[in-house]
Amino acid sequence: MRWQNRVSKYMATKFLDQKQNNKVDLDLIAQGVRLIIEGIGEDPDREGLRDTPERVADMYAELTAGMREDPSEHIVPLSGNKHDEMVIVKDISIASLCEHHLAPFVGKCHIAYIPKHGNIVGVSKLARLAETFARRLQLQERLTSEIAHTLFELLEPLGVMVVIEAEHTCMTLRGVKKSGAMTVTSAVLGGFRKDPRTRAEAMALITTGKAT
Ligand SMILES: [Zn+2]
């Protein structure tokens, strides 16, 4: 009961606006893609491009599917646990879209948390949480903090740390062309923020796989 209340309160404050605006218009996207093809001087009616607008529309619908999902659905605690040591889930693959260029950024998300009262969440649920926020128009910084804050507010662990390393194709395919350049962002909440030793331990486990 208490759990449900907390989830619905969270939904009401954070996600109501987004959920009201959750339709995807494939025809409209396809029209836009056709204009891009024309705009670059290509012929949208030549054979190889004829179905491209629809294909791209489907792709963008899939890459923004997280806008039409409720992230709180993934934070269902597994009860009956005594575990109160740090949990780290490494190398969750993420693919997102940079909101400045609509270009993909891809990388790895690492999530660490310290459970309270034995409340833990399944590994696959953490991956789904990351995916729900990744599949939107994003900034890597915001993606990192949305994953961390949602886990922190809904699971109520003692601390949460999220680290994302990603390659932004808007950076590596154009402009400065720094192929392979990684952007690293982190969000640190609760106990990890207060205790530098725990934070260092989590960071070491994430980056090297070994405790300090
Ligand atoms: Zn960009």
Boltz pocket constraint, residues with backbone or C-beta under 6 A from the ligand:
constraints:
  - pocket:
      binder: B
      contacts: [[A, 98], [A, 99], [A, 100], [A, 101], [A, 102], [A, 103], [A, 168], [A, 170], [A, 171]]
      max_distance: 6.0
